[in-house]
Amino acid sequence: MIKLRRGFSMLVAIFTIVVISLVASYIFYASATVNKEGQLQYQKEQAILLARSYTEYAVMAISANDRSIKCIDNINATIGSDPSIGLGYAVEVKITYIGNQKYIKNCQRKAIMLQDSDTDTLSAIIDVYVKYRDRGNESLYNNYKQYVPWFTYHKRSLQKIWD
C-alpha cells in the first residue's frame, strides 16, 4: 500500500507540473499577442498623425508656391531611419488641382480646369499615402525583408486653398 501511495504522489506531481507549464505557456503566448497588437496599433496611429500633418504641410506648400512658374505635384519624405526594413515611415503626397485655368495651367496634375470663370477659387485634392512595415523580429528583416508586407494608410482630402 505504501508503494502505491509513492507512485500516485509522483503521478500527481508530474500532472501538476505539466498543467502549470501549459498554463504558463498560454500566458506567455497571450502576452506576446497583446504586445504585438499594441505595437501595430501604435504604428497605425503614427501613420494617421503623419497623414494629417502632411495634408497641412501640402496646403502650406501650395499656398507658398508660385504656380505660374511650377506647381507642386508630389511631396515625398522618409521619417525614421529606414522604412524598407521596418524602422520608419515612407510618406508620399500627390496633389491634384481644381480651379481657374489661368492659375493652374502649368500644373501637371489637374482634375478640373475652369475656363473663363469669374471666380478665383483654387482647390486641391490631396492624397497622402503613409507606408510602414511591422517592426517584428530584426533577423526576419535582415534575412527576408522582401517577404515582409507593407501597411499603407491613405488619406484623401479636398482642401480649399483660396477664394
N, C-alpha and C positions, 0 to 999 in steps of 0.2 A: 504494500500500500504506500509506503514511503517513497519507493522508486517512482510510482505513478505520479505522485504529487510533484516531485522534482521535474519530471518530464513535462507535466502540464504547466508548471510555472515557466519553464523555458519557452514553450509554445506561446503562452500569453505574452511574455516579454518580446519575443520576435514579432508577433502580430501587432503589438502596441508600437514597436519601432517602425514597422512598415506603414502603419496608419499615420503616425506622426510625420514620417518623411513624405508621404503623399500629400498630406495637408500643407506641409511646408513648401513643397514644390508648387502646389497650386497658388499659394500666397505669393511666391516669387514671380510666377507667371502673370498673375493678376496685377502685381505691382509694376512689372515691366510694360504691360499693355497700357495701363493708365498713364505711365510716364511717356510712352510713345505717342499716345493720343494727345496728351498735353503739349508735347513738343510740336506736333503737326498743327494743332490749333493756334499755338503761338506764331508759327511761321505764316499761317493764313492771315492772322490779324495784322502781322507786319506787312504783308502784301497789300492788304486793304488800305492801311495807312499810307503806304508808299504810293498807291494809285491815287488816293485823294491829293497827296502832296504834289505829285507830278501833274495832275489836272490843273491845279492852281498855278504851278510853275509854267505850264504851257500857256495859260491865259496871260500871265505876266510877260512871257517871251513874245507872244503875238502883239500885245499892246506896245511893247518897247521897240518892235522891229519896224523898219521902213519897208512896207510891202511893195512900193513902187520899184525897188531895186531887186529884192528877192524875198520870197516867203519862207517861213519856217514850216517845213512839212513833216519832219521827223526829229525826235529827240531821243537819244539813246544814252543809257547810263548803266553803270555797274556799281552796286552797293555791296560792300563786303569784299573779301579777298578774291574769291574765285567762284562764281556761280556754277561753273561747269562741274565742280567736284562737290557741290552742296554746301559751300561756305558763304553764300551771299545771294544776291538777287540781281536779275537782269531786267532792266526796265526799258520798254520800247513805247514811245508815244507817236501816234500817227494823227496828223491834223488835216482835216478836210474843211475847206472854206465854203461859206454860203454868204452871198452878198452882191453888191453892185459890181458890175463888170469893171468899172474904172478903178476899183480898189483891189481886185484880186486877179487882174489879167496876167500877172507874172507868176501866179501860183500854179504848181503842178497838180495838186490835189484839189479839185473843185467839185462840189456836189451840184450847186445851183448858182448860175450867174444871172443876175437880173439886169436886163439891158434897158437903158433909158428909164431908169427908175428915179422917182423923186426922193426916195428915202435913202439915207446914208447909213443903212443898217449893215453891220458886219457881224456874222455869227460863225461859229466853228463847231464841227463835230470832232470831239477829242476822244480817241480810243487809246486807252492805256493798258498795256499788257505787262504784267509783272510775273516773271518766270523764276521758279526756285525748285530746288531738289530737296528731298528728305535728307536730313542730317543724320543718317544712321551710322552704321559702323564705318570707321575710316578705312579699314582694309578692303571693304566692299567697293568703295570709290576708287581706291588705288588699283584694284585688280579688274573690276567690272563696271567702270563708270559709264560705258556705252549702253549698259542694260538698265541703269537706274533711271526711271521715268521723270520727266519734268512735270511740275504742277504749274498751271497758268491761271492767274486771276486776271479777268478782263473787266474793265470799267469803261462804259461809253457814256459820254455826256454831251449835251448840246449847250454851248455857252454863248451868250450874247456878249460880244466884245464891246461894241459901242453903237450908239444910235445916231 
